Amino acid sequence: MKLRIGWVTPFNNRTGVGTFSKAVTDAIPAKHAGGQIDLTIIAPVVEGLYPTHHRFVDIASATPDSKFYSMFDVLIYNIGNNEEHHKALFDVLQNYPGIIICHDYVYQHFLAKIVHDGSSAFADLVALFARYGEPESMRRIRQSNITQTKGLHYAIWDSDLCGLDPMGAPLFQLGSALIVHSAYAEAYASPRFDGPVLQLGMPWDQRPTAARYVEPVGAQSRQTLVSFGHVQSTKCIDDILLAIASKQVLRDEITYVVAGFSGATTYVDHLKNIVREHNLERCVRFALDLSQDELEILCAQADAFINLRFPNTEGSSVSLIEQLITAKPVIVFNTGCYAEIPHDAVIKVSTPRNVDAIADAILRLRHDRTGLAAMGERGRSYAMRSSCRSYVGELLDFIIRHEALLRRRGNAHATCLIDVECLGGVEDEADERWAEALSTARTTFDLLNQGRFALDPTLIADIGPNRIVDYAQSAILRQGMNMRLTQALQDYFRDQPDLYRASKVLQAAYEFGTQQNLEDAEYLPDIIPHGDLNFWRILAALDGDMLASVAHGSFFGSLPAPTTDSTALQNLDDSFIRRLRLSEALEARRSEDLRASPEDLISVIRWLRRRDLSDNRMVLQPVRVGQTISTGSPEHQQFVRVFGFFGTSKEHPWSGPEPGSIYVVPAPGARKVILFGELLHSGVSIKVSLATEKGLDYTSRNYCRDNGSIEIDLPDIPAATSGLPLCLILESQGCRSPASFGNSSDPRPLGFLMRQVAIQ
């Protein structure tokens, strides 16, 4: 019987997976267990392609959904966390299930690139964390602020947190079976995959020449320590340099060589700066971009190796195997796949990313040379447990053992509907669960490619009410940490019977508010919940301009006419006054243009005129009856806050034509607020309104004294002296600038100059 295998892989010397595939496929025999093996290697044709005696097919010669792939009994995919080398393979995997050899532990980089290409502004990455992450994953991706276009944000896939969320599950669930290379990787993969999972040791003889020129430990006057591989931050080389710098004995007795590929130039520059700053030129050198022969010579000269990883992103480490087979000591962190090595076969650093612990581990190389040599031999024995030949034998036995399952799952290619009964008709609940997970994974990637995954109805239904607030804040509204917005979202979603519809409304409002597409204004009145004040609080927490755009669009199906006078909203720095201006603009629009109920419009206008206590987060001390506060004095900021005035950083601020606001807390028993100052020219008139959390009070009596000071009678209501800030809105009409009088070139308009605030 013939077993036709399609080995889908990178097959070039630019990636470790390509080198692995070259070595392993060379070891695949023509016959196994009495049957013939017909192997075809399917790989991208790129520079550095390895030769092979097997049939070779360029992956670009067939489309990912081509029936060519249905010719094979089993497809074996070699998948890693690098979109450049693995995207073409992955495109085939989406259509044809097969065995996945999982070469990495973390797949965030791969997924982030797909999301980036889908143009969702990383909202779809949040969706992936929601569907395939842990309960804490949503909090981590939200705190990264990755969906924000402004402010601080970071790529979580390049952070120390990436190991907490490997995100391999959606990839695994496209396969029919899994191969992993460590118990560490198996512990993550097995609970997330309904199917057989085989753990195999990484073959030691992928590069058989790597074990040449082995010399005894301590053959040179200074010990030579070597790290090699891709020079990147996860190797913690900066910590190693700082550890060496911290001990004079290490400076004097070792030479540390940083070898490998220098693709991460920013990190390499960072390392060289550390060397210069700590005067390590005598004991540290860089040997970058070496040939294989040059690397072998360097390994021969080494007394020991340092192979640190944090976070652990690999399912296994080929470089570790290559170092162990030299029978020389290797220093590692006790984490990830490195933790599986026997404690007497390597030197384990007690605490990851701890400079002192790293220094202590290096110091161990100075003592007990005989013991270190024995440790090296134990490490070599551990590394040589698996060869390419034994790896292939176990893999083929695994295929034969699960051949029926692999064949029926292989028939569930994307050109057919997944029918559990057609998978073989076996009574296997795992097949049913597997088929459901496969369908979900395929839908997920289809939506990712379109940039539309964040609003998948089934995803939002699965998220549920407990996580919908975090999800909506980061994925739909693309906002970072904002407690005011969080509270508004909690209130909005609390009683929503349909989370998807409520989320869709938010998305429509957000997109209209940011893009202000006039065509969209036509349908906006039909979907916005006009009477839901929690919905409007969300928009107010987002942005004043967005609130205004959505309010006009949803109530009147159009945007307001652009403002041309000096009271343009964008010049206002107090959110309450912006809402006050919006309420006036809505009230002034023609009633015949209204496309919602008048009651809802009145309700929103009244809400806009209430001062939200969270608008200006401030803590002010109460001003006692009879107390006077001088503006610009040291105590000013403790008692009074001023917005919208000119010269607020100076001793005496003054108003202009744009509304200004003054926040003050009158103590109990207060009857009036007095603003001592003067009108800066005779043509100025002043109007003052008072606002509490209950709303705007137009009836409060205020008048100017002969000297220009302003008295505001407090209304006889508890809110006026409740211990919470009052907002005095001061509007100045008739303002003119010194330049208009010809007195100077100063263009700033002059209104009311405020010197003191008093409570009586």
Steps between C-alpha positions, in 0.01 A plus 500: 500500500631846412474800732515827309630780721514870411767672714406870500786712632755774453798320347784751503797585717357836610276338760555231761179327390648462152813339640286271717290392199809435290651271766178317589379442144845366406443237770155393374537152347336364187329230710373483855309229687457301179352789300641739243556867583453745215617844621457831321655817640283808440682824574552857381787537255728763654869574533693238696277208397632162615545214251299181556466152350122514556245637257484880537209731412504879514212603727430796270419263212160412650240718664440439872162338426625294204385138470869418469514470879220243504738257329681434828394261770660720766623857491764602757537873567806654664364817660700767684448851634627682192262627236773541236594133499167340590213705350489301174483176701231637723284596201495135397432387858183711508364285218646155568538361854815305579753423769652820636857487628497790748845657491417787735316553824388861439326593173411862573742643240345289226146598595585868550630518142176349366298748707715789381444404137126480566492875581293474819736726697569197723138477617503148356799412718293590805230272358751214469599544864132499594424177316819301553667655803466446872268703729789739574598535133240768436642713779854465365413591141282789620782639716734497199274769340591342166184623328567863587632731232616753759670479836717226645456151364724199441511184294412225745656240268840666554461533876592277792129418531474312171587167663186525714279489188657266240193530273578181310149358543342642180790360298491160669127464442554508125698177526403135530773408752792673671870434552674697778861498615471544878273428793476879537345530154280194550355641823371799304390321182322189630213670689431719195486230235261207456728245346823305540807691617848343483800633686832433324848608602679745273755301290859568597650427158330767287846648448729200555816708466411712802668250735847525346815634664382446856769617744527440876353762734758758608753448223565876471631766744172693500175308492307558179121517535287508187138584419381442143181521299288797397623797705172630646364619831352162600860369531552736799853583382472846658448331838806281440714807424381673816575184700857494367538872573388444860789265590864597457604136503281435196652798320846358570448131432248454216448599139136516400424466129164606355455311173206465263281684256483877549154567355381693810741790446343720770563232761856444375566874531358489853740219590800685359403807703501289817849374414625857456327639810643226726844476334453135402697515172775281646269214598212521250510469124242466225527235226194566290374335180754217504505220246421150624868404494596812695232426758629144540851628566364746760308221672821295508680784675224551757530376857128545564183643351235740628153436359244715678144557380235726643225486413508142372352513151635173359359152539858373513846642436721374219786723617478339845527152348799609292670638810426197716649251252840672534507362857574847638307673779196706400337771714120526464195640677287244682193583291310370197655210311834569676344398832464143366876445484626307805644735763836322493534536120509882481557802726161652572457866593274519803307811395435616140615851407688535832849639443638375832368148439655497152834614644487224763434240229799621295721491811426128535710445187814597697480202735495120485621453142461123537139538612427735212644251253271230645207742473589554133492126435160470665374786287634328189324175591174687552527679166575182307184317605342575163661479155348577162463129440321430829287813454383377159428153635277630778327741263419229246379265774272780624357547148433128460344480846256784422471447125122461496448817699749695289338389175145590602607835643705567190181474297354803678663742259358847467341434158253264672252555779622343823270207566589294805333192356706529184813500713462127529181442690692394810354553843764749608392814684851639448435512126186704556678743731795513263276579201333781694837648604628468142199686365543774762873535424438525126232765552734685732777521242260588219378797705855592601603519136209738441568706815148419632556254783447744787123513436440130440156436660595159638816643653313776682238251619781277635667794676194549717404785731797463735763587240304706248600833659873435466443369150288791382740754646810362325373321188196706395576846634881459479562664835752433772455517875228756575300451818230746402441315176511164679224610738287631214538172312408299809180701535424468129543122478347416839146439376564437131315188380703483177874563549573475129243760402616732779862457385405561138329825597815614678710417197268691267504804727879486539561473127258782423651719769854447372432503125191726483382344177190692391353196325506310830301777666193380309475170685638614837160615640361150445756318719605737779326453839407868536349471845782296657709754692762233574568487127559877494727479803722261304536751217565782747780295657651442156512846346297820490509525123381140467215567740393803296523321164299198612240715678431709189517197269270280707236762580499686168671268247763762415797685642476854637612794291867581565558770759669813370506727806756520778304268728594191302472187713853385428632800695315407818698319768216413738285198408189636673502821299544296184186307592320823583578634154385170347167519687444850363584386146258206520225719645545753219446250218170491311240274658381379159845345441480292818516124431450376856246563771494854645496348848834325437652822365384694806639227726843517334504882507423496871776246555746712304422790733577298811855528620646150517713480812757291310548766230774677688660262744618733772518513875424847634489616860180683605520879519367615838240772534692825517816353343663667198738323260739707289562367151861411437570451872658177634160391636315570175516145360376353827174694489427619144549364148464717191450385138455696178663822627806673367803511728392214725865438586546862608385696802177640354317306223253679274210384289449528127201440274521123543321365808719452803431293807591541865475204739460566873355318803296734725487388862158434661317819581630690198258738330703651218822484304683825422753532217710808579654659194426751230358534152794571271308747282162667506338297221516165686188335643511186713256213542562234766317168524537252782504123460480216750473130439123558478530721196548855378333783698414794277301670777790570735513878542834662433600861455806718463597752763619843404860382518427216258495218755229237456267359766317168440215413734500128576162329453334371812553135415713235680716442190636856523678429830529124489879497527537419131649740243272761348569616148461873422475552124607850408416635154641836391340697218647804328862403555762691303877460481766769562590468133145602401538819704836572338670494840726198426538202270357256759206319330360338814146621578434662836202420722492463878824503703462281810709577809327317784223249574303538824216317671239683706 
